[in-house]
Amino acid sequence: MKTCAIVILNYNGEEMLRRFLPSVVKCSHYDIWVIDNASTDQSCTVLEQEFPKVFVEKLSQNFGYAGGYNRGLEKLKGAYRYYILLNSDVEVTPDWDTILVNSLEANSGLAAIQPKILSAVERDQFDYAGAGGGFLDSLYYPYCRGRIWNQLEQDQGQYDDDCLVDWTSGACFAVSADLFHDLGGFDDHFFAHMEEIDLCLRIKQVGFDLGYTGKTKVYHLGGATLDRSSPRKLTLNIRNSLSMIYKNVNGWTFAWLFIQKGILELIAGLGYFLQGKSELGRAVFKGYTGFFALRDQFESGKHKKKVSFLGPSRYVFIDFFFRNRKKFSQL
């Protein structure tokens, strides 16, 4: 069995592959795989002609982030001890992969770990997706060291440490291969967005920790497949957040969380309409109707073990919008 596979999911990412894959080839020590979600552009030709040392697994259709990784990694099952899942729009730095894997091997209680994730555009600024390590508040809203809601911090070495986190970013994280498969991988129903946080909750429920290391960094472009301001992304985030909570907490807890989140997100949806952003307003309500359409396909979390969260904010929405706390250090 080999130590690690670096696995990149691609869908019509010809430009991203040309821009970012060279750094992965140059700076990495482990096998590199690209799972192609039935691209209709020249992605596979680019991989074959320009990156002959990269292994390619071609899927029959676009299964999304969750389904694409699940089907691609199933082909690698039993061949590697660890996977590093890496977005196609990420530039890496020397020894990044060995640092992540060595961190996992040095701590048997650690199941997954992410690096420092900075912006590929503003390179001294943290990236939205994962930043300096991810946390959840009591309503399961994600936030990060270096990023709260849409407020990003400059990287001044404040998160160059190692720490435990509540979730690791799907943009780049290393994970135990056996545990990934034992837990059933990502939830295919999510298609895209929040699936890594759902997986992290399930990892914590079986007693493992999640980590962040500032000993290495990567640069993430972000929005390469779906822009953060996209109504489609907002719908998926709300739908999948509700689905994640429904799967991982008992019925009464879910009902109470649903009421609290419903009030806040109803206010947010109405706010979008008042601002003339009707597509975003409709996206909020589509997120709720989408959850009810999917709910019967999930097993409720009534028998799941409740996990505690490590971050300092109980209500990050209130901290950010009403208490004007824009930085992690202010929480």
Sine and cosine of phi, psi and omega as CSV:
sin_phi,cos_phi,sin_psi,cos_psi,sin_omega,cos_omega
0.00,0.00,0.74,-0.67,0.03,-1.00
-0.99,0.17,0.28,-0.96,-0.08,-1.00
-0.95,0.32,-0.79,0.61,-0.18,-0.98
-0.43,-0.90,0.54,-0.84,0.17,-0.99
-0.87,-0.50,0.76,-0.64,0.14,-0.99
-1.00,0.02,0.85,-0.52,-0.16,-0.99
-0.84,-0.55,0.85,-0.53,-0.05,-1.00
-0.91,-0.41,0.77,-0.64,0.06,-1.00
-1.00,-0.07,0.73,-0.69,-0.06,-1.00
-0.77,-0.64,0.67,-0.74,0.19,-0.98
-0.59,-0.81,0.93,-0.38,-0.02,-1.00
0.76,0.65,0.69,0.72,-0.07,-1.00
-0.95,-0.32,0.59,0.81,-0.04,-1.00
-0.78,0.63,-0.74,0.67,-0.03,-1.00
-0.92,0.38,-0.64,0.77,0.01,-1.00
-0.90,0.43,-0.65,0.76,0.01,-1.00
-0.88,0.47,-0.72,0.70,0.01,-1.00
-0.89,0.45,-0.58,0.82,-0.07,-1.00
-0.99,0.16,-0.66,0.75,-0.20,-0.98
-0.95,-0.31,-0.45,0.89,-0.05,-1.00
-0.90,0.43,-0.53,0.85,0.04,-1.00
-0.82,0.57,-0.61,0.79,0.01,-1.00
-0.93,0.37,-0.56,0.83,0.02,-1.00
-0.92,0.39,-0.69,0.72,0.02,-1.00
-0.90,0.44,-0.67,0.74,-0.07,-1.00
-0.95,0.31,-0.63,0.78,-0.20,-0.98
-0.98,-0.18,-0.02,1.00,-0.15,-0.99
-0.96,-0.27,0.43,-0.90,-0.02,-1.00
-0.93,-0.36,-0.21,0.98,-0.10,-1.00
-0.94,-0.33,0.18,-0.98,0.04,-1.00
-0.85,0.53,0.61,-0.79,0.02,-1.00
-0.91,-0.41,0.80,-0.60,0.03,-1.00
-0.86,-0.51,0.62,-0.78,0.18,-0.98
-0.89,-0.45,0.84,-0.55,0.13,-0.99
-1.00,-0.09,0.89,-0.46,-0.04,-1.00
-0.99,-0.17,0.85,-0.53,-0.06,-1.00
-1.00,0.09,0.79,0.61,0.03,-1.00
0.85,0.52,0.78,0.62,0.02,-1.00
-0.88,0.48,0.55,-0.83,0.05,-1.00
-0.95,-0.30,0.00,1.00,0.08,-1.00
-1.00,-0.06,-0.41,-0.91,-0.06,-1.00
-0.99,-0.10,0.37,0.93,-0.06,-1.00
-0.81,0.59,-0.77,0.64,-0.08,-1.00
-0.92,0.38,-0.56,0.83,0.07,-1.00
-0.92,0.40,-0.68,0.74,0.05,-1.00
-0.86,0.51,-0.72,0.69,-0.01,-1.00
-0.88,0.47,-0.69,0.72,-0.05,-1.00
-0.92,0.38,-0.66,0.75,-0.12,-0.99
-1.00,0.04,-0.58,0.82,-0.13,-0.99
-0.97,-0.26,-0.31,0.95,-0.03,-1.00
-0.71,-0.70,0.90,0.43,-0.11,-0.99
-0.91,0.42,-0.34,0.94,-0.01,-1.00
-1.00,0.08,-0.11,0.99,0.00,-1.00
-1.00,0.02,0.75,-0.66,0.04,-1.00
-0.99,0.16,0.59,-0.80,-0.05,-1.00
-0.81,-0.59,0.73,-0.68,0.13,-0.99
-0.89,-0.46,0.89,-0.45,-0.06,-1.00
-0.99,-0.13,0.78,-0.62,0.04,-1.00
-0.99,-0.15,0.33,-0.94,-0.13,-0.99
-0.98,0.18,-0.35,0.94,0.01,-1.00
-0.39,-0.92,0.12,-0.99,0.03,-1.00
-0.99,0.16,0.96,-0.28,0.00,-1.00
-1.00,-0.07,0.14,0.99,-0.05,-1.00
0.98,0.21,-0.03,-1.00,-0.01,-1.00
-0.89,0.45,-0.80,0.61,-0.08,-1.00
-0.91,0.42,-0.82,0.58,-0.05,-1.00
-0.92,0.39,-0.57,0.82,0.01,-1.00
-0.90,0.43,-0.74,0.68,0.04,-1.00
-0.90,0.44,-0.69,0.73,-0.02,-1.00
-0.84,0.54,-0.73,0.68,-0.06,-1.00
-0.95,0.31,-0.61,0.79,0.02,-1.00
-0.94,0.35,-0.69,0.73,-0.03,-1.00
-0.94,0.33,-0.43,0.90,0.07,-1.00
-0.87,0.50,-0.53,0.85,0.03,-1.00
-0.93,0.36,-0.41,0.91,-0.04,-1.00
-0.99,-0.14,-0.02,1.00,-0.09,-1.00
-0.83,0.56,0.77,-0.63,0.02,-1.00
1.00,0.05,-0.12,0.99,-0.05,-1.00
-0.99,-0.10,-0.36,0.93,-0.08,-1.00
-0.69,-0.72,0.51,-0.86,0.06,-1.00
-0.99,0.15,-0.52,0.85,-0.03,-1.00
-0.71,-0.70,0.46,-0.89,0.20,-0.98
-0.89,-0.45,0.61,-0.79,0.28,-0.96
-0.93,-0.37,0.91,-0.42,0.01,-1.00
-1.00,-0.04,0.82,-0.57,-0.17,-0.99
-0.72,-0.69,0.79,-0.61,0.08,-1.00
-0.90,0.44,0.44,-0.90,-0.03,-1.00
-0.95,0.30,-0.22,0.98,-0.04,-1.00
-0.95,-0.31,0.64,0.77,-0.03,-1.00
-0.84,-0.54,0.76,-0.65,0.13,-0.99
-0.99,-0.12,0.76,-0.65,-0.05,-1.00
-0.96,-0.28,0.13,-0.99,-0.06,-1.00
-0.82,-0.57,0.28,-0.96,-0.08,-1.00
-0.80,0.60,0.70,-0.71,0.09,-1.00
0.91,0.41,0.22,0.97,-0.05,-1.00
-0.84,0.54,-0.64,0.77,-0.09,-1.00
-0.96,0.29,-0.65,0.76,0.00,-1.00
-0.94,0.35,-0.53,0.85,0.04,-1.00
-0.90,0.44,-0.69,0.72,0.02,-1.00
-0.90,0.44,-0.74,0.67,-0.04,-1.00
-0.92,0.40,-0.66,0.75,0.02,-1.00
-0.88,0.48,-0.56,0.83,0.04,-1.00
-0.90,0.43,-0.65,0.76,0.04,-1.00
-0.93,0.37,-0.67,0.74,-0.04,-1.00
-0.94,0.35,-0.43,0.90,0.00,-1.00
-0.99,0.16,-0.22,0.98,-0.06,-1.00
-0.68,-0.73,0.98,-0.22,-0.06,-1.00
-0.92,0.40,-0.34,0.94,0.01,-1.00
-1.00,0.08,-0.08,1.00,-0.05,-1.00
-0.99,-0.14,0.83,-0.56,-0.05,-1.00
-0.99,-0.16,-0.44,0.90,-0.04,-1.00
-0.46,-0.89,0.44,-0.90,-0.02,-1.00
-0.45,-0.89,0.58,-0.82,0.06,-1.00
-0.87,-0.50,0.39,-0.92,0.11,-0.99
-1.00,0.03,0.01,-1.00,0.22,-0.98
-0.92,0.40,0.74,-0.67,-0.04,-1.00
-0.88,-0.47,0.91,-0.41,-0.02,-1.00
-0.95,-0.32,0.25,-0.97,-0.01,-1.00
-0.97,0.23,0.69,-0.72,0.08,-1.00
-0.98,0.22,-0.20,0.98,0.01,-1.00
-0.99,-0.11,-0.83,0.56,0.10,-1.00
-0.97,-0.23,1.00,-0.03,-0.27,-0.96
-0.95,0.30,-0.22,0.98,0.08,-1.00
-0.99,-0.17,0.23,0.97,-0.04,-1.00
-0.87,-0.49,0.57,-0.82,0.04,-1.00
-0.93,0.37,0.47,-0.88,0.03,-1.00
-1.00,0.03,0.45,-0.89,0.00,-1.00
-0.87,0.50,-0.65,0.76,-0.14,-0.99
-1.00,0.00,1.00,0.05,0.12,-0.99
0.97,-0.26,-0.62,0.79,0.09,-1.00
0.67,0.74,-0.88,-0.48,-0.03,-1.00
-0.98,-0.20,0.45,0.89,0.02,-1.00
0.90,-0.43,0.68,-0.73,-0.15,-0.99
-0.98,-0.21,0.57,-0.82,0.02,-1.00
-0.71,-0.70,0.23,-0.97,0.06,-1.00
-0.81,-0.58,0.59,-0.81,0.12,-0.99
-1.00,-0.07,-0.11,-0.99,-0.12,-0.99
-0.93,0.37,-0.31,0.95,0.08,-1.00
-0.99,-0.15,0.20,0.98,0.04,-1.00
0.92,0.38,0.41,0.91,0.14,-0.99
-0.99,0.17,0.78,-0.62,0.01,-1.00
-0.99,0.16,0.56,-0.83,0.15,-0.99
-0.49,-0.87,0.17,-0.98,-0.13,-0.99
-0.68,-0.73,0.37,-0.93,0.30,-0.96
-0.93,0.37,0.87,-0.49,-0.05,-1.00
0.99,-0.15,-0.18,0.98,0.04,-1.00
-0.42,-0.91,0.88,-0.47,0.12,-0.99
-0.85,-0.53,0.83,-0.57,-0.18,-0.98
0.76,0.64,-0.88,-0.47,-0.02,-1.00
-0.96,-0.27,0.21,0.98,-0.03,-1.00
-1.00,-0.05,0.88,-0.48,-0.06,-1.00
-0.95,-0.30,0.62,-0.78,0.05,-1.00
-1.00,-0.08,0.39,-0.92,0.19,-0.98
-0.98,0.21,0.58,-0.82,0.07,-1.00
-0.99,0.14,0.94,-0.35,0.04,-1.00
-0.86,-0.51,0.42,0.91,0.01,-1.00
0.99,0.12,0.12,0.99,-0.06,-1.00
-0.95,0.33,-0.31,0.95,0.00,-1.00
-0.82,-0.57,0.67,0.75,0.05,-1.00
-1.00,0.05,0.17,0.99,-0.04,-1.00
-1.00,0.00,-0.07,-1.00,0.19,-0.98
-0.92,-0.38,0.61,-0.80,0.03,-1.00
-0.38,-0.92,0.26,-0.97,0.13,-0.99
-1.00,0.07,0.53,-0.84,-0.05,-1.00
-0.72,-0.69,0.13,-0.99,0.05,-1.00
-1.00,0.02,-0.45,0.89,0.02,-1.00
-0.41,-0.91,0.46,-0.89,0.05,-1.00
-0.93,-0.36,0.56,-0.83,-0.16,-0.99
-0.96,0.27,0.70,-0.71,0.08,-1.00
-0.92,0.40,-0.23,0.97,0.05,-1.00
-0.92,0.39,-0.56,0.83,0.01,-1.00
-0.22,-0.98,0.92,-0.39,0.15,-0.99
-0.40,-0.92,0.50,-0.86,0.07,-1.00
-0.98,-0.17,0.61,-0.80,-0.08,-1.00
-0.56,-0.83,0.52,-0.85,0.12,-0.99
-0.88,0.48,0.83,-0.56,-0.04,-1.00
-0.91,0.42,-0.71,0.71,-0.03,-1.00
-0.88,0.48,-0.68,0.73,-0.02,-1.00
-0.92,0.39,-0.64,0.77,0.04,-1.00
-0.82,0.57,-0.74,0.67,-0.02,-1.00
-0.95,0.31,-0.62,0.79,0.01,-1.00
-0.87,0.50,-0.55,0.84,-0.02,-1.00
-1.00,0.02,0.05,1.00,0.03,-1.00
0.99,0.11,0.21,0.98,0.02,-1.00
0.92,0.38,-0.45,-0.89,0.06,-1.00
-0.97,0.26,0.37,-0.93,0.08,-1.00
-0.99,0.13,0.91,-0.41,-0.04,-1.00
-0.85,0.53,-0.49,0.87,-0.06,-1.00
-0.90,0.44,-0.38,0.92,-0.05,-1.00
-0.96,0.30,-0.46,0.89,-0.06,-1.00
0.90,0.44,-0.90,0.44,0.05,-1.00
-0.40,-0.92,0.54,-0.84,0.05,-1.00
0.99,0.16,0.78,-0.63,0.04,-1.00
0.97,0.23,-0.13,0.99,-0.06,-1.00
-0.91,0.41,-0.52,0.85,0.01,-1.00
-0.95,0.32,-0.53,0.85,0.02,-1.00
-0.95,0.31,-0.63,0.78,0.09,-1.00
-0.86,0.52,-0.71,0.71,0.04,-1.00
-0.89,0.46,-0.66,0.75,-0.01,-1.00
-0.90,0.44,-0.61,0.79,0.08,-1.00
-0.88,0.48,-0.67,0.74,0.01,-1.00
-0.93,0.38,-0.55,0.83,0.08,-1.00
-0.90,0.44,-0.70,0.71,0.01,-1.00
-0.91,0.42,-0.57,0.82,-0.03,-1.00
-0.91,0.42,-0.45,0.89,0.03,-1.00
-0.99,-0.10,0.18,0.98,0.22,-0.98
0.99,-0.15,0.17,0.99,0.01,-1.00
-0.98,-0.19,0.35,-0.94,0.02,-1.00
-0.99,-0.17,0.28,-0.96,0.06,-1.00
-0.83,-0.56,0.60,-0.80,-0.13,-0.99
-0.75,-0.66,0.24,-0.97,0.11,-0.99
-0.73,-0.68,0.64,-0.77,0.13,-0.99
-0.78,-0.62,0.74,-0.67,0.09,-1.00
-1.00,-0.04,0.17,0.99,-0.01,-1.00
-0.97,0.24,-0.24,0.97,0.06,-1.00
-0.58,-0.81,0.32,-0.95,-0.06,-1.00
-0.61,-0.79,0.41,-0.91,0.13,-0.99
-0.73,-0.69,0.26,-0.96,-0.03,-1.00
-0.86,-0.50,0.85,-0.52,-0.12,-0.99
-0.93,-0.36,0.78,-0.62,0.03,-1.00
-0.95,0.31,-0.75,0.66,0.03,-1.00
0.98,0.21,0.60,-0.80,0.04,-1.00
0.95,0.31,0.25,0.97,-0.03,-1.00
-0.93,0.36,-0.50,0.87,0.01,-1.00
-0.96,-0.28,-0.52,0.85,0.01,-1.00
-0.43,-0.90,0.89,-0.45,-0.07,-1.00
-0.89,0.46,0.54,-0.84,-0.06,-1.00
-0.88,0.47,-0.46,0.89,0.00,-1.00
-1.00,0.02,0.10,1.00,-0.04,-1.00
-0.94,0.35,0.74,-0.67,0.11,-0.99
-0.84,0.54,-0.59,0.81,0.02,-1.00
-0.88,0.48,-0.67,0.74,0.01,-1.00
-0.91,0.40,-0.65,0.76,0.01,-1.00
-0.88,0.48,-0.68,0.73,0.04,-1.00
-0.87,0.50,-0.74,0.68,-0.01,-1.00
-0.90,0.44,-0.65,0.76,-0.01,-1.00
-0.89,0.45,-0.70,0.72,-0.01,-1.00
-0.94,0.35,-0.73,0.68,0.02,-1.00
-0.85,0.52,-0.73,0.69,-0.07,-1.00
-0.96,0.27,-0.51,0.86,0.08,-1.00
-0.90,0.43,-0.72,0.70,0.04,-1.00
-0.89,0.46,-0.66,0.75,0.01,-1.00
-0.89,0.45,-0.69,0.73,0.01,-1.00
-0.86,0.50,-0.70,0.71,0.00,-1.00
-0.92,0.40,-0.69,0.72,-0.01,-1.00
-0.84,0.54,-0.62,0.78,-0.03,-1.00
-0.96,0.29,-0.41,0.91,-0.25,-0.97
-0.88,-0.47,0.07,1.00,0.06,-1.00
-0.71,-0.71,0.26,-0.97,0.01,-1.00
-0.97,0.25,0.17,-0.99,-0.16,-0.99
-0.87,0.49,-0.73,0.69,-0.02,-1.00
-0.91,0.41,-0.64,0.76,0.04,-1.00
-0.89,0.45,-0.68,0.73,0.02,-1.00
-0.88,0.48,-0.69,0.72,-0.02,-1.00
-0.86,0.52,-0.68,0.73,-0.03,-1.00
-0.93,0.37,-0.67,0.74,0.04,-1.00
-0.91,0.42,-0.63,0.77,0.00,-1.00
-0.87,0.48,-0.68,0.73,0.01,-1.00
-0.89,0.45,-0.73,0.68,-0.04,-1.00
-0.90,0.43,-0.73,0.68,0.01,-1.00
-0.91,0.41,-0.60,0.80,-0.01,-1.00
-0.87,0.49,-0.66,0.75,0.02,-1.00
-0.90,0.44,-0.75,0.66,-0.03,-1.00
-0.89,0.46,-0.67,0.75,-0.08,-1.00
-0.98,0.18,-0.43,0.90,0.16,-0.99
-0.90,0.43,-0.69,0.72,0.04,-1.00
-0.88,0.48,-0.70,0.72,0.00,-1.00
-0.89,0.45,-0.67,0.74,0.00,-1.00
-0.89,0.46,-0.71,0.71,0.04,-1.00
-0.90,0.44,-0.60,0.80,0.04,-1.00
-0.87,0.48,-0.64,0.77,0.04,-1.00
-0.88,0.48,-0.68,0.73,0.01,-1.00
-0.89,0.46,-0.68,0.73,0.00,-1.00
-0.91,0.42,-0.48,0.88,0.03,-1.00
-1.00,0.09,0.01,1.00,-0.03,-1.00
0.99,0.14,0.20,0.98,0.00,-1.00
-0.98,-0.19,0.91,0.41,-0.14,-0.99
-0.90,0.43,-0.54,0.84,0.01,-1.00
-0.90,0.43,-0.63,0.78,0.05,-1.00
-0.94,0.34,-0.60,0.80,0.05,-1.00
-0.88,0.47,-0.71,0.70,0.04,-1.00
-0.91,0.41,-0.53,0.85,0.00,-1.00
-0.89,0.46,-0.59,0.80,0.03,-1.00
-0.87,0.49,-0.75,0.67,-0.04,-1.00
-0.94,0.34,-0.54,0.84,0.08,-1.00
-0.90,0.43,-0.53,0.85,0.05,-1.00
-0.88,0.47,-0.64,0.77,0.01,-1.00
-0.95,0.30,-0.70,0.71,0.02,-1.00
-0.91,0.41,-0.55,0.83,0.05,-1.00
-0.91,0.41,-0.60,0.80,0.05,-1.00
-0.90,0.43,-0.72,0.69,-0.02,-1.00
-0.91,0.42,-0.52,0.85,0.04,-1.00
-0.93,0.36,-0.50,0.87,-0.04,-1.00
-1.00,-0.09,-0.31,0.95,-0.24,-0.97
-0.80,0.60,-0.65,0.76,-0.06,-1.00
-0.92,0.39,-0.22,0.97,0.02,-1.00
-1.00,0.04,-0.10,1.00,0.02,-1.00
-0.97,-0.26,0.53,-0.85,0.19,-0.98
-1.00,0.08,0.78,-0.62,-0.04,-1.00
-0.91,0.42,0.37,-0.93,-0.07,-1.00
-1.00,-0.02,0.44,0.90,-0.11,-0.99
-0.89,0.45,-0.39,0.92,0.00,-1.00
-0.96,-0.27,0.10,0.99,-0.06,-1.00
-0.99,0.17,0.54,-0.84,0.06,-1.00
-0.97,0.26,0.75,-0.67,0.02,-1.00
-0.96,0.26,0.71,-0.70,0.02,-1.00
-0.95,-0.31,0.51,-0.86,0.05,-1.00
-1.00,-0.08,0.52,-0.86,-0.02,-1.00
-0.98,-0.21,0.48,-0.88,-0.18,-0.98
-0.99,-0.14,-0.28,0.96,-0.11,-0.99
-0.96,0.27,0.26,-0.97,-0.09,-1.00
-0.99,0.12,-0.21,0.98,-0.09,-1.00
-0.97,-0.25,0.78,-0.63,0.10,-1.00
-1.00,0.09,-0.61,0.79,0.03,-1.00
-0.75,-0.66,1.00,0.02,-0.10,-1.00
-0.93,0.37,-0.48,0.88,0.07,-1.00
-0.86,0.52,-0.73,0.68,-0.01,-1.00
-0.94,0.35,-0.67,0.74,0.02,-1.00
-0.85,0.53,-0.68,0.73,-0.10,-1.00
-0.98,0.22,-0.78,0.63,-0.15,-0.99
-1.00,0.06,-0.45,0.89,-0.08,-1.00
-0.92,-0.38,-0.44,0.90,0.02,-1.00
-0.97,-0.26,0.00,1.00,0.08,-1.00
0.85,0.52,0.60,0.80,0.04,-1.00
-0.99,-0.13,0.98,-0.19,-0.17,-0.98
-0.99,-0.14,-0.21,0.98,-0.03,-1.00
-0.87,-0.50,0.46,-0.89,0.00,-1.00
-0.85,0.52,-0.61,0.79,-0.03,-1.00
-0.92,0.39,-0.27,0.96,-0.01,-1.00
-1.00,-0.01,-0.15,0.99,-0.06,-1.00
-0.97,0.24,0.00,0.00,0.00,0.00
